[in-house]
Amino acid sequence: MKKLIRDGKVAVLVSPGYGAGWYSWHRNEELLYDPSIVEWVEQQAFDKVLTYMELKHPDVYCGGLEDLEVNWVSTGDRFRIDEHDGAESLVLEKNEYWLTA
């Protein structure tokens, strides 16, 4: 799986806006990291992302596309994508606090 890595950090695509999530609606891990999409999001070229998705992944729902942003996670750090009413957030495992019964 291709990932964009800069200064020891991996680019992860997250859609924080309410309505529809990016990863949480399609669960395609490849699209969570796709270097081409990352670069277009950085350039705010969302029309290019939509064209790419229509050509490469025509069956994938593109909800949350207009709200996509790039989050940078240190290589090797574990994380998950939380979703509430379509709004996604990136949660690092090391920032979680677990209770024991």
Secondary structure as GFF3:
##gff-version 3
##sequence-region A 1 101
A	DSSP	beta_strand	5	6	.	.	.	ID=ss1
A	DSSP	beta_strand	9	14	.	.	.	ID=ss2
A	DSSP	alpha_helix	23	26	.	.	.	ID=ss3
A	DSSP	alpha_helix	29	33	.	.	.	ID=ss4
A	DSSP	alpha_helix	35	42	.	.	.	ID=ss5
A	DSSP	alpha_helix	46	56	.	.	.	ID=ss6
A	DSSP	three_ten_helix	65	67	.	.	.	ID=ss7
A	DSSP	beta_strand	69	74	.	.	.	ID=ss8
A	DSSP	beta_strand	79	84	.	.	.	ID=ss9
A	DSSP	beta_strand	87	92	.	.	.	ID=ss10
A	DSSP	three_ten_helix	93	95	.	.	.	ID=ss11
###
